[in-house]
Amino acid sequence: MRFLTFSLNIPYQVFLQYYSGSASQLMVYTDCGLKVQFPAVRFRSFVTQAGLVGRFKVFVTADNRFDRIERLTN
């Protein structure tokens, strides 16, 4: 299984757009420079009062389908 790592720093007020449905996808650049798009709903459990902040590791299957996401410790 492959994984992608990246950092996010999206303020809470900005991430509210994803909750309201006006935006549904997050576009991120991985640490190795790949541009990847994920459904924002996958990140909801990681949102705090500060927003969506931290380092993340997303695991993908051999056919590049989302498997799971983990927040990495600093």
N, C-alpha and C positions, 0 to 999 in steps of 0.2 A: 504494500500500500504506500502510496506517495503522500507527501504532505507539503504544504505551503505555509510559510511564516511571514507575518507582516505586522505593522503597528497601526493603530487607529487612534484618532483624537478628535472625536465628533462631539461637540457640546450638546447637552441635553435638549436645549431648545431647537437645535437643528435636527436632532434625531426624532423629535416629535412629528416631523413631516412624514417619516416612515410609518409611525403609528397611525396617522390620519389618512394614509393611503395616497398622499400626493406624490410620494416617491416610493418605489418598491424594490429597487436594486441598489446595492452598494458596489462601487467600482473601487478596487484597491490595486496598489502596486506591491507585489511581493518583494521580499528581500533580494531575490535574484533578478528583479526587474520585469517580471511578467505582469501584465495587466489582466486582472481576473474580476469577474462579476459574480456576486452572490445575492440571493434573496435576503432582503433586510430582516425578514422575520426570523432568520436563523440566529441573529445576534440579540434578539430581545432579552433573553435571559441574562445578558452581560451588561445591560444598561443600568447605570446608577444615577444618582442626582448630579454627578459630574458629567454624565453623558456616556458615550461609548469610548472608553479610553483603555489602552493597554496593548500588550503584544498577544498575538493569537496564532494558533497553529490549526490549520484546516486539513483534514485528511480526505483524500479523494481516492476513488476506486481506480482500477486499471483502465476503465473507460471514461475517466475524468468526471465521474459523478460524485457529488457531495456525500461524504460518509458521516463525519462528525467534526466538531470544533472544540478546541480547548483554549482557555486563557492561560498564557504562560506567566510565571512569576517573574518579577524584575530581578 
